[in-house]
Amino acid sequence: MGCRTCDSVDVVEVPEQSLEAYMAVGSPAVDAMFPSLSVGDRELLIQARRRRRGRFHWYLCPTCWEAL
């Protein structure tokens, strides 16, 4: 997903079946479904799901987040 501030692109790799299940249902919570991911990686998935559903999303890469 691209950062809204600097246009850098961040990627997280997860099993496709798990990702599709999360994107389709959104439940269980992302932290329960992907407990081994970092907080930042889970945030990327949350924002990707919001974007896919046509909702407002605002992803900032770690560099831009720290600059806030």
Residue pairs with C-beta under 8 A, 6 or more apart in sequence:
1 9
1 10
1 11
1 44
1 47
1 48
1 51
1 59
2 8
2 9
2 59
3 9
3 10
3 59
3 60
3 61
3 64
4 58
4 59
4 60
4 64
5 60
5 61
5 64
6 61
6 63
6 64
8 61
8 63
10 44
10 59
10 61
10 62
12 37
12 41
12 44
12 45
14 34
14 37
14 45
18 33
18 34
19 45
21 33
22 30
22 33
22 34
22 45
22 49
23 48
23 49
23 52
26 49
30 42
30 45
30 46
31 42
34 41
34 42
34 45
37 45
40 62
40 65
43 59
44 59
47 57
47 58
47 59
48 57
48 59
50 56
50 57
51 57
60 68
